[in-house]
Amino acid sequence: MKQPAPFAIAASVFALGMVSPPEATGDEHSHFDTPGFLSACTVFVPDVAFAVPMDTQCVSQAVRMCNLSREMKALQHCADLAAAWMEADGASIVSQMPGFDESVLDDNWHEGLSLPALADAPDCTKVFDPNLPPETACRYSEALSEWLKLRILLRSEVVSGDASQ
């Protein structure tokens, strides 16, 4: 039986050990770099009226791409990765604001800065995703909510003034 040339060449290369299939390497580099994507994507979000939806798209695309790279079998893992990145990035944002008072995140406003859509932390009894365990959905929702607030504060002129006092 004659096999097509491309298959025969690929089989020969793998057999000779010149290239190993990605799933056989056990190498994390064969999966999507969620933290790297989030870091790169969020750098490109400008300070515009639709910055919050753009930030949100960075996060949701990172979770989707991560899950796709794992053949749609790792949504929980990918949501956890994104939540961990948002938590770490949020801590980094706070560290850029010496004397930052975290109660600003709990208030509906601060010195003229309105955060109406993001004022309250998500109620984890109401957070539901049929594809995620409740703990993961809650962690992701809480991380996203706080991170978006911090991104708004970081972009605002209030941070350079009174909010960091």
MODELLER restraints for C-alpha pairs under 7 A, 6 or more apart:
rsr = mdl.restraints
at = mdl.atoms
rsr.add(forms.Gaussian(group=physical.xy_distance, feature=features.Distance(at['CA:13:A'], at['CA:19:A']), mean=6.35, stdev=0.5))
rsr.add(forms.Gaussian(group=physical.xy_distance, feature=features.Distance(at['CA:14:A'], at['CA:20:A']), mean=5.91, stdev=0.5))
rsr.add(forms.Gaussian(group=physical.xy_distance, feature=features.Distance(at['CA:22:A'], at['CA:30:A']), mean=5.81, stdev=0.5))
rsr.add(forms.Gaussian(group=physical.xy_distance, feature=features.Distance(at['CA:31:A'], at['CA:69:A']), mean=5.53, stdev=0.5))
rsr.add(forms.Gaussian(group=physical.xy_distance, feature=features.Distance(at['CA:31:A'], at['CA:70:A']), mean=6.77, stdev=0.5))
rsr.add(forms.Gaussian(group=physical.xy_distance, feature=features.Distance(at['CA:32:A'], at['CA:65:A']), mean=6.68, stdev=0.5))
rsr.add(forms.Gaussian(group=physical.xy_distance, feature=features.Distance(at['CA:32:A'], at['CA:66:A']), mean=5.07, stdev=0.5))
rsr.add(forms.Gaussian(group=physical.xy_distance, feature=features.Distance(at['CA:32:A'], at['CA:69:A']), mean=5.76, stdev=0.5))
rsr.add(forms.Gaussian(group=physical.xy_distance, feature=features.Distance(at['CA:34:A'], at['CA:62:A']), mean=5.66, stdev=0.5))
rsr.add(forms.Gaussian(group=physical.xy_distance, feature=features.Distance(at['CA:34:A'], at['CA:66:A']), mean=6.18, stdev=0.5))
rsr.add(forms.Gaussian(group=physical.xy_distance, feature=features.Distance(at['CA:34:A'], at['CA:81:A']), mean=6.97, stdev=0.5))
rsr.add(forms.Gaussian(group=physical.xy_distance, feature=features.Distance(at['CA:34:A'], at['CA:82:A']), mean=6.91, stdev=0.5))
rsr.add(forms.Gaussian(group=physical.xy_distance, feature=features.Distance(at['CA:35:A'], at['CA:85:A']), mean=6.10, stdev=0.5))
rsr.add(forms.Gaussian(group=physical.xy_distance, feature=features.Distance(at['CA:37:A'], at['CA:62:A']), mean=6.47, stdev=0.5))
rsr.add(forms.Gaussian(group=physical.xy_distance, feature=features.Distance(at['CA:38:A'], at['CA:58:A']), mean=6.27, stdev=0.5))
rsr.add(forms.Gaussian(group=physical.xy_distance, feature=features.Distance(at['CA:38:A'], at['CA:59:A']), mean=6.55, stdev=0.5))
rsr.add(forms.Gaussian(group=physical.xy_distance, feature=features.Distance(at['CA:38:A'], at['CA:62:A']), mean=6.47, stdev=0.5))
rsr.add(forms.Gaussian(group=physical.xy_distance, feature=features.Distance(at['CA:41:A'], at['CA:58:A']), mean=5.87, stdev=0.5))
rsr.add(forms.Gaussian(group=physical.xy_distance, feature=features.Distance(at['CA:42:A'], at['CA:55:A']), mean=6.20, stdev=0.5))
rsr.add(forms.Gaussian(group=physical.xy_distance, feature=features.Distance(at['CA:42:A'], at['CA:58:A']), mean=6.53, stdev=0.5))
rsr.add(forms.Gaussian(group=physical.xy_distance, feature=features.Distance(at['CA:45:A'], at['CA:51:A']), mean=6.22, stdev=0.5))
rsr.add(forms.Gaussian(group=physical.xy_distance, feature=features.Distance(at['CA:45:A'], at['CA:54:A']), mean=6.42, stdev=0.5))
rsr.add(forms.Gaussian(group=physical.xy_distance, feature=features.Distance(at['CA:45:A'], at['CA:55:A']), mean=6.70, stdev=0.5))
rsr.add(forms.Gaussian(group=physical.xy_distance, feature=features.Distance(at['CA:47:A'], at['CA:155:A']), mean=6.41, stdev=0.5))
rsr.add(forms.Gaussian(group=physical.xy_distance, feature=features.Distance(at['CA:52:A'], at['CA:148:A']), mean=6.70, stdev=0.5))
rsr.add(forms.Gaussian(group=physical.xy_distance, feature=features.Distance(at['CA:59:A'], at['CA:82:A']), mean=6.78, stdev=0.5))
rsr.add(forms.Gaussian(group=physical.xy_distance, feature=features.Distance(at['CA:63:A'], at['CA:78:A']), mean=5.32, stdev=0.5))
rsr.add(forms.Gaussian(group=physical.xy_distance, feature=features.Distance(at['CA:63:A'], at['CA:79:A']), mean=5.90, stdev=0.5))
rsr.add(forms.Gaussian(group=physical.xy_distance, feature=features.Distance(at['CA:63:A'], at['CA:82:A']), mean=6.62, stdev=0.5))
rsr.add(forms.Gaussian(group=physical.xy_distance, feature=features.Distance(at['CA:66:A'], at['CA:78:A']), mean=5.79, stdev=0.5))
rsr.add(forms.Gaussian(group=physical.xy_distance, feature=features.Distance(at['CA:67:A'], at['CA:73:A']), mean=6.51, stdev=0.5))
rsr.add(forms.Gaussian(group=physical.xy_distance, feature=features.Distance(at['CA:67:A'], at['CA:74:A']), mean=5.31, stdev=0.5))
rsr.add(forms.Gaussian(group=physical.xy_distance, feature=features.Distance(at['CA:67:A'], at['CA:75:A']), mean=5.41, stdev=0.5))
rsr.add(forms.Gaussian(group=physical.xy_distance, feature=features.Distance(at['CA:67:A'], at['CA:78:A']), mean=6.13, stdev=0.5))
rsr.add(forms.Gaussian(group=physical.xy_distance, feature=features.Distance(at['CA:76:A'], at['CA:132:A']), mean=5.89, stdev=0.5))
rsr.add(forms.Gaussian(group=physical.xy_distance, feature=features.Distance(at['CA:76:A'], at['CA:136:A']), mean=6.72, stdev=0.5))
rsr.add(forms.Gaussian(group=physical.xy_distance, feature=features.Distance(at['CA:79:A'], at['CA:140:A']), mean=6.40, stdev=0.5))
rsr.add(forms.Gaussian(group=physical.xy_distance, feature=features.Distance(at['CA:80:A'], at['CA:136:A']), mean=6.54, stdev=0.5))
rsr.add(forms.Gaussian(group=physical.xy_distance, feature=features.Distance(at['CA:80:A'], at['CA:140:A']), mean=6.86, stdev=0.5))
rsr.add(forms.Gaussian(group=physical.xy_distance, feature=features.Distance(at['CA:83:A'], at['CA:139:A']), mean=6.65, stdev=0.5))
rsr.add(forms.Gaussian(group=physical.xy_distance, feature=features.Distance(at['CA:83:A'], at['CA:140:A']), mean=4.94, stdev=0.5))
rsr.add(forms.Gaussian(group=physical.xy_distance, feature=features.Distance(at['CA:83:A'], at['CA:143:A']), mean=5.57, stdev=0.5))
rsr.add(forms.Gaussian(group=physical.xy_distance, feature=features.Distance(at['CA:86:A'], at['CA:143:A']), mean=5.94, stdev=0.5))
rsr.add(forms.Gaussian(group=physical.xy_distance, feature=features.Distance(at['CA:86:A'], at['CA:144:A']), mean=6.69, stdev=0.5))
rsr.add(forms.Gaussian(group=physical.xy_distance, feature=features.Distance(at['CA:86:A'], at['CA:147:A']), mean=5.91, stdev=0.5))
rsr.add(forms.Gaussian(group=physical.xy_distance, feature=features.Distance(at['CA:87:A'], at['CA:143:A']), mean=5.85, stdev=0.5))
rsr.add(forms.Gaussian(group=physical.xy_distance, feature=features.Distance(at['CA:90:A'], at['CA:147:A']), mean=5.38, stdev=0.5))
rsr.add(forms.Gaussian(group=physical.xy_distance, feature=features.Distance(at['CA:90:A'], at['CA:150:A']), mean=6.45, stdev=0.5))
rsr.add(forms.Gaussian(group=physical.xy_distance, feature=features.Distance(at['CA:93:A'], at['CA:150:A']), mean=6.86, stdev=0.5))
rsr.add(forms.Gaussian(group=physical.xy_distance, feature=features.Distance(at['CA:94:A'], at['CA:100:A']), mean=6.61, stdev=0.5))
rsr.add(forms.Gaussian(group=physical.xy_distance, feature=features.Distance(at['CA:97:A'], at['CA:164:A']), mean=5.42, stdev=0.5))
rsr.add(forms.Gaussian(group=physical.xy_distance, feature=features.Distance(at['CA:98:A'], at['CA:164:A']), mean=6.12, stdev=0.5))
rsr.add(forms.Gaussian(group=physical.xy_distance, feature=features.Distance(at['CA:99:A'], at['CA:164:A']), mean=5.67, stdev=0.5))
rsr.add(forms.Gaussian(group=physical.xy_distance, feature=features.Distance(at['CA:99:A'], at['CA:165:A']), mean=5.77, stdev=0.5))
rsr.add(forms.Gaussian(group=physical.xy_distance, feature=features.Distance(at['CA:100:A'], at['CA:163:A']), mean=6.62, stdev=0.5))
rsr.add(forms.Gaussian(group=physical.xy_distance, feature=features.Distance(at['CA:100:A'], at['CA:164:A']), mean=4.68, stdev=0.5))
rsr.add(forms.Gaussian(group=physical.xy_distance, feature=features.Distance(at['CA:100:A'], at['CA:165:A']), mean=6.58, stdev=0.5))
rsr.add(forms.Gaussian(group=physical.xy_distance, feature=features.Distance(at['CA:104:A'], at['CA:110:A']), mean=6.42, stdev=0.5))
rsr.add(forms.Gaussian(group=physical.xy_distance, feature=features.Distance(at['CA:105:A'], at['CA:149:A']), mean=6.71, stdev=0.5))
rsr.add(forms.Gaussian(group=physical.xy_distance, feature=features.Distance(at['CA:106:A'], at['CA:119:A']), mean=6.48, stdev=0.5))
rsr.add(forms.Gaussian(group=physical.xy_distance, feature=features.Distance(at['CA:106:A'], at['CA:120:A']), mean=6.78, stdev=0.5))
rsr.add(forms.Gaussian(group=physical.xy_distance, feature=features.Distance(at['CA:107:A'], at['CA:119:A']), mean=6.49, stdev=0.5))
rsr.add(forms.Gaussian(group=physical.xy_distance, feature=features.Distance(at['CA:108:A'], at['CA:114:A']), mean=6.42, stdev=0.5))
rsr.add(forms.Gaussian(group=physical.xy_distance, feature=features.Distance(at['CA:108:A'], at['CA:115:A']), mean=5.65, stdev=0.5))
rsr.add(forms.Gaussian(group=physical.xy_distance, feature=features.Distance(at['CA:108:A'], at['CA:116:A']), mean=5.92, stdev=0.5))
rsr.add(forms.Gaussian(group=physical.xy_distance, feature=features.Distance(at['CA:108:A'], at['CA:119:A']), mean=5.02, stdev=0.5))
rsr.add(forms.Gaussian(group=physical.xy_distance, feature=features.Distance(at['CA:109:A'], at['CA:115:A']), mean=5.90, stdev=0.5))
rsr.add(forms.Gaussian(group=physical.xy_distance, feature=features.Distance(at['CA:118:A'], at['CA:145:A']), mean=6.40, stdev=0.5))
rsr.add(forms.Gaussian(group=physical.xy_distance, feature=features.Distance(at['CA:118:A'], at['CA:149:A']), mean=6.73, stdev=0.5))
rsr.add(forms.Gaussian(group=physical.xy_distance, feature=features.Distance(at['CA:121:A'], at['CA:142:A']), mean=6.22, stdev=0.5))
rsr.add(forms.Gaussian(group=physical.xy_distance, feature=features.Distance(at['CA:121:A'], at['CA:145:A']), mean=6.46, stdev=0.5))
rsr.add(forms.Gaussian(group=physical.xy_distance, feature=features.Distance(at['CA:122:A'], at['CA:141:A']), mean=6.41, stdev=0.5))
rsr.add(forms.Gaussian(group=physical.xy_distance, feature=features.Distance(at['CA:122:A'], at['CA:142:A']), mean=5.96, stdev=0.5))
rsr.add(forms.Gaussian(group=physical.xy_distance, feature=features.Distance(at['CA:124:A'], at['CA:138:A']), mean=5.29, stdev=0.5))
rsr.add(forms.Gaussian(group=physical.xy_distance, feature=features.Distance(at['CA:127:A'], at['CA:137:A']), mean=6.59, stdev=0.5))
rsr.add(forms.Gaussian(group=physical.xy_distance, feature=features.Distance(at['CA:127:A'], at['CA:138:A']), mean=6.17, stdev=0.5))
rsr.add(forms.Gaussian(group=physical.xy_distance, feature=features.Distance(at['CA:128:A'], at['CA:134:A']), mean=6.56, stdev=0.5))
rsr.add(forms.Gaussian(group=physical.xy_distance, feature=features.Distance(at['CA:128:A'], at['CA:137:A']), mean=6.61, stdev=0.5))
rsr.add(forms.Gaussian(group=physical.xy_distance, feature=features.Distance(at['CA:129:A'], at['CA:137:A']), mean=6.48, stdev=0.5))
rsr.add(forms.Gaussian(group=physical.xy_distance, feature=features.Distance(at['CA:153:A'], at['CA:159:A']), mean=5.82, stdev=0.5))
